[in-house]
């Protein structure tokens, strides 16, 4: 009676592990680029939402509200009469145009200056998204550099 051998031999196992390692080595850089793109996309989308929040607070409180990026370009704050309503620190590897601001007036919540733009970028500048606010406070997102699905080019 002949007994059958079960399992894999050592050379077969090593060959399979080499194939898996080669596939993973090719896939890891694309995952890193995807995570960078998602960080920039998430930060800029949150900023666009916060622009709308700042405008709605100007209407609700009948006070001027401003949204200012910090000098380092790694965060921003929404303030009313010098008091912070919200302070945001951007994720690592994401920056925004430094020392830029937009303010909404108390009467009509119009943006000053009109058509202000904020650029969100990855630290290696592989992805850049621009968030702009028109005079009515409407936020628009567009792609300056890189490829971001779902957004048009500026």
Buried (B, 14 or more C-beta within 10 A) or exposed (E): EEEEEEEEEEEEEEEEEEEEEEEEEEEEEEEEBEEBBEBBBBBBBBBBEBBEBBBBBBBEEEBBBBBBBBEEBBBBBBBBEEEEBEEBEBBEBBBBBEEBBBBBEEEEBBBEEEEBBBBBBBEEEBBBBBBBBEEEBEBBBBBBBBEBEEBEEB
